[in-house]
Amino acid sequence: MPSIEEQLKELILTKYKSIREFANEIGIPYTTMDSILKRGVRNANITNILKITKALNIDTEQLALGIISSNLRPSDTMAAHFDGNEYTEDELLEIHQFAEFVKNRKKK
């Protein structure tokens, strides 16, 4: 299984053209971002971790535990695409997860 840093790098590259672009976007020097990905998330400054998690919309506490988990609730992102309450929260989560899977598969 890839390390949390490898997973984080992959997530960044699915949303940005490069690590450098991401670092510039969030106001972290590229060398600092590179160091975080090479030396470990746990060694990073909390301010930088907060910038990273906010930009990627991932849970900060989960990242500290070595897990990348979205902060988005399915109803926040998917409900606008459906009429009424035709899906449960669990069904919306599953739809969202499948959409992410398909999107990530296309980029590889």
Residue frames as a rotation matrix with the C-alpha (Angstrom) as fourth column:
MET 1
0.583 0.813 0.000 0.00
0.813 -0.583 0.000 0.00
0.000 0.000 -1.000 0.00
PRO 2
-0.008 -0.595 0.804 1.35
0.484 -0.706 -0.517 3.44
0.875 0.385 0.293 -0.86
SER 3
-0.647 -0.300 -0.701 2.51
0.761 -0.307 -0.571 5.67
-0.044 -0.903 0.427 1.96
ILE 4
0.356 0.795 -0.491 0.34
0.741 -0.560 -0.370 8.59
-0.569 -0.232 -0.789 3.06
GLU 5
-0.128 -0.491 -0.862 2.81
-0.198 -0.839 0.507 10.92
-0.972 0.236 0.010 1.33
GLU 6
-0.958 -0.196 0.211 2.51
0.138 0.329 0.934 8.97
-0.252 0.924 -0.288 -1.93
GLN 7
-0.206 0.965 0.165 -1.28
0.975 0.216 -0.048 9.06
-0.082 0.150 -0.985 -1.65
LEU 8
0.338 0.275 -0.900 -1.18
0.377 -0.916 -0.139 12.79
-0.862 -0.293 -0.413 -0.94
LYS 9
-0.607 -0.638 -0.474 1.07
-0.235 -0.426 0.874 13.39
-0.759 0.642 0.109 -3.95
GLU 10
-0.831 0.345 0.437 -1.27
0.556 0.531 0.639 11.38
-0.011 0.774 -0.633 -6.17
LEU 11
0.181 0.945 -0.273 -4.27
0.917 -0.263 -0.299 13.37
-0.354 -0.197 -0.914 -4.92
ILE 12
0.050 -0.251 -0.967 -2.50
-0.007 -0.968 0.251 16.66
-0.999 -0.006 -0.051 -5.58
LEU 13
-0.847 -0.498 -0.184 -1.58
-0.190 -0.039 0.981 15.58
-0.496 0.866 -0.062 -9.09
THR 14
-0.489 0.754 0.438 -5.20
0.869 0.462 0.176 14.61
-0.070 0.467 -0.882 -9.84
LYS 15
0.545 0.763 -0.349 -6.28
0.760 -0.625 -0.178 18.18
-0.354 -0.168 -0.920 -9.07
TYR 16
0.637 -0.430 -0.640 -3.24
-0.377 -0.898 0.227 20.23
-0.672 0.097 -0.734 -10.13
LYS 17
0.856 -0.344 -0.386 -0.79
-0.342 0.185 -0.921 20.10
0.389 0.921 0.041 -13.03
SER 18
-0.004 -0.927 -0.375 2.18
0.217 0.366 -0.905 19.76
0.976 -0.085 0.199 -10.69
ILE 19
0.233 -0.053 -0.971 3.33
0.968 0.104 0.227 19.85
0.089 -0.993 0.076 -7.09
ARG 20
-0.799 -0.592 -0.102 4.88
0.595 -0.804 0.005 23.25
-0.085 -0.057 0.995 -7.82
GLU 21
-0.546 0.681 0.487 1.54
-0.016 -0.590 0.807 24.64
0.838 0.433 0.333 -9.03
PHE 22
0.416 0.714 -0.563 -0.19
0.544 0.300 0.783 23.30
0.728 -0.632 -0.264 -5.92
ALA 23
-0.129 -0.569 -0.812 2.46
0.985 -0.169 -0.038 24.76
-0.116 -0.805 0.582 -3.62
ASN 24
-0.937 -0.208 0.281 2.16
0.275 -0.935 0.226 28.16
0.215 0.289 0.933 -5.29
GLU 25
-0.206 0.960 0.189 -1.62
0.112 -0.169 0.979 28.03
0.972 0.223 -0.073 -5.10
ILE 26
0.641 0.516 -0.568 -1.63
0.557 0.196 0.807 27.46
0.528 -0.834 -0.161 -1.33
GLY 27
0.710 -0.365 0.602 1.27
-0.450 -0.893 -0.011 29.77
0.541 -0.263 -0.799 -0.52
ILE 28
0.751 -0.553 0.361 3.87
-0.048 0.500 0.865 27.21
-0.658 -0.667 0.349 0.50
PRO 29
0.038 -0.798 -0.601 7.36
-0.933 -0.243 0.265 27.26
-0.358 0.551 -0.754 -1.01
TYR 30
0.616 0.178 -0.768 7.85
-0.600 0.737 -0.310 24.39
0.511 0.652 0.561 -3.45
THR 31
-0.395 -0.862 -0.319 10.87
-0.358 0.464 -0.810 23.18
0.846 -0.206 -0.492 -1.48
THR 32
-0.648 0.250 0.720 8.75
-0.730 0.067 -0.680 22.95
-0.218 -0.966 0.139 1.66
MET 33
0.472 0.880 -0.059 6.02
-0.843 0.430 -0.322 21.00
-0.258 0.202 0.945 -0.13
ASP 34
0.350 -0.455 -0.819 8.61
-0.481 0.663 -0.574 18.70
0.804 0.594 0.013 -1.67
SER 35
-0.712 -0.662 0.236 10.12
-0.496 0.236 -0.836 18.14
0.498 -0.712 -0.496 1.77
ILE 36
-0.179 0.746 0.641 6.72
-0.883 0.165 -0.439 17.27
-0.434 -0.645 0.629 3.25
LEU 37
0.745 0.523 -0.414 6.17
-0.664 0.640 -0.387 14.66
0.062 0.563 0.824 0.54
LYS 38
0.215 -0.760 -0.613 9.68
-0.277 0.555 -0.785 13.21
0.937 0.338 -0.091 0.93
ARG 39
-0.756 -0.643 0.121 10.28
-0.240 0.100 -0.966 13.43
0.609 -0.759 -0.230 4.69
GLY 40
-0.604 0.590 -0.536 6.77
0.736 0.670 -0.092 12.89
0.305 -0.451 -0.839 5.94
VAL 41
0.079 0.794 0.603 3.54
0.186 -0.606 0.774 14.62
0.979 0.051 -0.196 6.76
ARG 42
0.716 0.256 -0.649 4.08
0.632 0.156 0.759 14.05
0.295 -0.954 -0.050 10.48
ASN 43
-0.191 -0.879 -0.437 7.21
0.937 -0.296 0.185 16.19
-0.292 -0.374 0.880 10.42
ALA 44
-0.383 0.079 0.920 5.47
0.627 -0.710 0.322 19.13
0.679 0.700 0.222 8.76
ASN 45
-0.997 0.072 -0.024 4.48
-0.043 -0.797 -0.603 22.43
-0.063 -0.600 0.798 10.32
ILE 46
-0.437 0.898 0.042 0.81
0.671 0.357 -0.650 22.41
-0.599 -0.256 -0.759 11.35
THR 47
0.013 0.418 -0.908 0.14
-0.315 -0.860 -0.401 25.64
-0.949 0.291 0.121 9.46
ASN 48
-0.636 -0.310 -0.706 1.33
-0.759 0.088 0.645 24.01
-0.138 0.947 -0.291 6.24
ILE 49
-0.931 0.350 0.100 -0.74
0.353 0.936 0.011 20.88
-0.090 0.045 -0.995 6.91
LEU 50
-0.158 0.918 -0.364 -3.81
0.394 -0.280 -0.876 23.04
-0.906 -0.282 -0.317 7.44
LYS 51
-0.157 0.042 -0.987 -3.18
-0.734 -0.674 0.088 24.81
-0.661 0.738 0.136 4.12
ILE 52
-0.909 -0.253 -0.330 -2.80
-0.410 0.677 0.612 21.46
0.069 0.691 -0.719 2.36
THR 53
-0.766 0.639 0.060 -5.90
0.581 0.730 -0.361 19.88
-0.275 -0.241 -0.931 3.86
LYS 54
-0.070 0.755 -0.652 -8.02
0.023 -0.652 -0.758 22.97
-0.997 -0.068 0.028 3.26
ALA 55
-0.336 -0.132 -0.933 -6.99
-0.843 -0.401 0.360 23.20
-0.421 0.907 0.024 -0.41
LEU 56
-0.874 -0.051 -0.483 -7.60
-0.312 0.821 0.478 19.49
0.373 0.568 -0.734 -1.00
ASN 57
0.027 0.936 0.351 -10.72
-0.917 -0.116 0.381 19.44
0.397 -0.333 0.855 1.18
ILE 58
0.041 -0.080 -0.996 -9.46
0.163 0.984 -0.072 16.51
0.986 -0.159 0.054 3.23
ASP 59
0.915 0.403 0.019 -9.81
0.008 -0.065 0.998 15.84
0.403 -0.913 -0.063 6.95
THR 60
0.195 -0.893 0.406 -6.80
-0.712 -0.414 -0.567 17.07
0.674 -0.178 -0.717 8.94
GLU 61
0.165 -0.093 0.982 -7.24
-0.896 0.402 0.189 14.65
-0.412 -0.911 -0.017 11.83
GLN 62
0.901 0.204 0.382 -7.53
-0.042 0.920 -0.391 11.70
-0.431 0.336 0.837 9.48
LEU 63
0.701 -0.710 -0.067 -4.39
-0.195 -0.101 -0.976 12.80
0.686 0.697 -0.209 7.64
ALA 64
0.025 -0.684 0.729 -2.53
-0.970 -0.193 -0.147 12.79
0.241 -0.704 -0.668 10.98
LEU 65
0.298 0.176 0.938 -3.66
-0.556 0.831 0.021 9.17
-0.776 -0.527 0.346 11.39
GLY 66
-0.724 -0.679 0.119 -2.35
-0.258 0.427 0.867 8.28
-0.639 0.597 -0.484 7.94
ILE 67
-0.265 0.739 0.619 -5.72
0.829 0.502 -0.245 8.31
-0.492 0.448 -0.746 6.18
ILE 68
-0.990 0.057 -0.130 -6.86
-0.117 -0.846 0.521 10.56
-0.080 0.530 0.844 3.36
SER 69
-0.376 0.926 -0.023 -10.54
0.896 0.357 -0.265 11.27
-0.238 -0.120 -0.964 3.89
SER 70
-0.536 0.237 0.811 -12.71
0.435 -0.746 0.505 13.88
0.724 0.623 0.297 2.21
ASN 71
-0.913 0.269 -0.308 -14.37
0.135 -0.512 -0.848 16.63
-0.386 -0.816 0.431 4.22
LEU 72
-0.675 0.686 -0.273 -17.20
-0.677 -0.428 0.598 16.77
0.293 0.589 0.753 1.71
ARG 73
-0.427 0.677 0.600 -20.55
-0.138 0.607 -0.782 15.32
-0.894 -0.416 -0.166 2.65
PRO 74
-0.743 0.132 0.657 -22.24
0.636 0.448 0.629 13.67
-0.211 0.884 -0.417 -0.31
SER 75
0.316 0.949 0.006 -25.28
0.908 -0.300 -0.291 15.89
-0.274 0.097 -0.957 0.08
ASP 76
0.264 -0.291 -0.920 -23.05
0.031 -0.950 0.310 18.97
-0.964 -0.110 -0.242 -0.31
THR 77
-0.576 -0.681 -0.452 -21.62
-0.440 -0.208 0.874 17.91
-0.689 0.702 -0.179 -3.64
MET 78
-0.978 0.114 0.176 -24.01
0.206 0.681 0.703 15.51
-0.040 0.724 -0.689 -5.28
ALA 79
-0.333 0.936 -0.110 -27.53
0.625 0.132 -0.769 16.45
-0.706 -0.325 -0.630 -4.21
ALA 80
-0.130 0.265 -0.955 -27.69
-0.425 -0.885 -0.188 19.34
-0.896 0.382 0.228 -6.65
HIS 81
-0.796 -0.257 -0.549 -27.45
-0.603 0.256 0.755 16.83
-0.053 0.932 -0.359 -9.48
PHE 82
-0.809 0.551 -0.204 -30.53
0.509 0.831 0.223 14.88
0.292 0.077 -0.953 -8.43
ASP 83
-0.303 0.804 0.511 -34.18
-0.373 -0.594 0.713 15.83
0.877 0.025 0.480 -8.00
GLY 84
0.603 0.727 0.328 -35.64
-0.544 0.074 0.836 15.70
0.583 -0.683 0.440 -4.51
ASN 85
-0.005 -0.529 0.849 -34.63
-0.953 0.260 0.156 13.15
-0.303 -0.808 -0.506 -1.92
GLU 86
0.722 0.403 -0.562 -34.40
-0.621 0.736 -0.270 10.13
0.305 0.544 0.782 -4.18
TYR 87
0.166 -0.739 -0.653 -31.13
0.171 0.674 -0.719 8.89
0.971 0.007 0.238 -2.61
THR 88
0.925 0.042 -0.377 -30.12
0.377 0.014 0.926 8.24
0.045 -0.999 -0.003 0.98
GLU 89
0.669 -0.743 0.003 -26.94
-0.704 -0.632 0.323 9.76
-0.238 -0.218 -0.947 2.42
ASP 90
0.059 -0.649 0.758 -25.25
-0.152 0.745 0.649 6.34
-0.987 -0.154 -0.055 2.13
GLU 91
0.496 0.190 0.847 -26.29
0.744 0.410 -0.528 6.02
-0.448 0.892 0.063 -1.50
LEU 92
0.985 -0.153 0.080 -24.99
-0.096 -0.869 -0.486 9.51
0.144 0.471 -0.871 -2.25
LEU 93
0.371 -0.896 0.244 -21.68
-0.673 -0.078 0.735 8.64
-0.640 -0.436 -0.632 -0.59
GLU 94
0.072 -0.298 0.952 -21.41
0.363 0.897 0.253 5.52
-0.929 0.327 0.173 -2.73
ILE 95
0.808 0.262 0.528 -22.22
0.585 -0.252 -0.771 7.52
-0.070 0.932 -0.357 -5.88
HIS 96
0.852 -0.522 -0.033 -19.58
-0.520 -0.853 0.054 10.10
-0.057 -0.028 -0.998 -4.94
GLN 97
0.142 -0.829 0.541 -16.97
-0.407 0.449 0.795 7.41
-0.902 -0.334 -0.273 -4.27
PHE 98
0.280 0.015 0.960 -17.69
0.689 0.693 -0.212 5.75
-0.668 0.721 0.184 -7.59
ALA 99
0.972 0.085 0.219 -17.45
0.213 -0.709 -0.673 9.09
0.098 0.700 -0.707 -9.42
GLU 100
0.556 -0.830 0.051 -14.04
-0.734 -0.461 0.499 9.72
-0.390 -0.315 -0.865 -7.80
PHE 101
0.076 -0.496 0.865 -12.93
0.077 0.868 0.490 6.21
-0.994 0.030 0.104 -8.78
VAL 102
0.587 0.220 0.779 -13.92
0.760 0.181 -0.624 6.76
-0.279 0.958 -0.061 -12.41
LYS 103
0.975 -0.217 0.038 -12.33
-0.195 -0.932 -0.305 10.22
0.101 0.291 -0.951 -12.50
ASN 104
0.335 -0.904 0.266 -9.05
-0.692 -0.044 0.721 8.94
-0.640 -0.425 -0.640 -11.04
ARG 105
0.212 -0.212 0.954 -8.98
0.393 0.912 0.116 5.94
-0.895 0.351 0.277 -13.35
LYS 106
0.883 0.190 0.428 -9.17
0.467 -0.280 -0.839 8.21
-0.040 0.941 -0.336 -16.42
LYS 107
0.837 -0.547 0.012 -6.12
-0.547 -0.837 -0.006 10.21
0.014 -0.001 -1.000 -15.35
LYS 108
0.283 -0.763 0.581 -3.77
-0.339 0.487 0.805 7.23
-0.897 -0.425 -0.121 -15.09
